[in-house]
Amino acid sequence: MGTLQLAGLSRRYGANTVVDGVSLDVAEGELVALLGPSGCGKTTTLRMVAGFVEPSAGTVRIAGRDVTRAPPHGRDTGMVFQSYALFPHMTVAGNVAFGLEMRGIGRAEREARVLEALRLVRLDGLGERLPRQLSGGQQQRVALARALVVNPAVFLLDEPLSNLDAKLRAEVRVEIRNLQQRLGLTTLFVTHDQEEALTMADRLVVMERGRVRQVGTAEELYERPADLFVANFIGRVNALAGEVAGPGEFRVADGTALPCPRDAAPGMRATLCLRPEKLRFQPWASAGVPAVLARTVYLGGQTEYHFTLAGAPVMALRETPPAGDRLRGLQPGDRVTLDWLGEDARLLPEVAR
Amino acid sequence: MAVRGARMLFGASVAGAYALVLAPVLAVVVISVFSQEIVSFPPEGFTLRWYANAWDKREFARGFVTSMQVALVATAIGVPLGTAAAYALTRARLPGKAALNTLLLGPLAVPGVVAGTALYLFYVRAEFWVDDDIKGTTLGLVAAHVLLTIPWTVRLVSAALAGLDRSAEEAAANLGARPLTVFRRVTLPMLRPGVVAAGLFSFIQSFENLELTLLLVGPGRITLPVAMLNYLEFRVDPTLAAVATVQIVLVGALMLITDRFVSLARVV
């Protein structure tokens, strides 16, 4: 196992910059997720680490060694592909043994290590099957075993769960995370699924248009997003544009005053961001922020309340009130009072697009 | 009602198409057992005499052996060459790829007699330079037949390569395989159905070729189709139908055997 360091990594295709100056340090045994919408450059970044795409600029260091110009076979990474990429003409054991064979490991040790790897992914006894005789989930585990068995310095996962059905995905997620932690694998994981990234990764890298927007733990990204893109991408957010009017007071265009953090500098133009679960409301009372209920979405244990606040849509998420609660009587079109703690709101610079 | 009518019409068209394709083949097989020498309907009786006659005429047996040899050698040379060409055309960054592709598929488009004549003239010239026989030799014939096998191989292997999942090759490289090892251990085995089909069609193309071969065979080294044409110059009797039937059975058997190893319907 080793560390992974990316410094100023870029890839251009003609005038099109797909990855733009990505720098990242992955510590030994850490799982870092590259997260972003499709086309954000996360897969290209991973492929540059594996050596399938040559960087236009920047360096890749694996376990301290500069491998920027090394071919894929000289990098000591173990990659799990989105399509699994199993060798269809080899048995499961043959697939898993391939990397060991390439490393010149003798037959006896090879066989022992293949058996152990298959046991690790709970595929004991299926070694003689062909990949096409296995289910999707089993094929995925063969791909895991094949990458793990060679003890790569860095473990690379390219959307490994996207071809599994929802139930299996949740299971395999836990399984991969357990394996990764147990074996202390330095891992770079590409996904477009924020839930996957939040539940599995030690740290997340949010990417957009080839650039890193923010790097941090799930908690940091959710509670202290650096910009509106990150706030929108990790979880859901209410965003209201306006200006800081005074200590703890934020004004939107029509003059409505909203609570905001007290330390914000007056006069600053910003976007006020508020997570839906921080937004409180009650039937109309004289004090507070006035709004109109647009609709409710019942989700069982939780209910979404959509309001119109100074012409902008905002949403509150809270536990479904018990039967008979006065909130249950609210109808679309009713006036309500909104409220939140100024410190729960976050002021973000407006993103220049 | 309309649906049923349409379905019947469709069924009839399919049956018609099959009949059109298979009728000549069946006719040849049936005629080969007619007892009269001049083919006419209705048959006067049935006999296996023509098969015996074909066996007695040694030029057919010799032609068969020559055809087999030429087809096997031409396939053994053409398929590796065509596979390499297909790989380069699909994968490598080459200038003039389209032109190269057209050139390699060319022998399919040029009429056999034209190609045969051109090769004959070329061989005559080349004989001056190398100061040795080329036309009429097995070498010259095999070289010509390699031309027949290349387009089929390029076609079929290119199609197989286009449908190949590149990530399996990347996985092999990721696991430490060098490019040549990737090709040998992963790419080639995954291309096997395409390559086997290419071998089969190359063999058949060479084995049954008449037009291109006609001008290039030498005395005592004639192929089966040419032997059949020669026979036709002097006699018209069901012996040829008997020989053709043997050929049909052979090619059919070859296809069935190949199909057991790779599903031909999937690659062609």
Interface residues (C-beta under 8 A of the other chain):
Chain A: A50 G51 F52 P71 P72 H73 R75 T77 G78 M79 F81 Q82 S83 A85 L86 F87 P88 H89 F98 G99 M102 R103 R146 A147 V150
Chain B: D165 S167 A168 E170 A171 A172 A173 N174 L175 G176 A177 R178 T181 R185 V186 P189 M190 R192
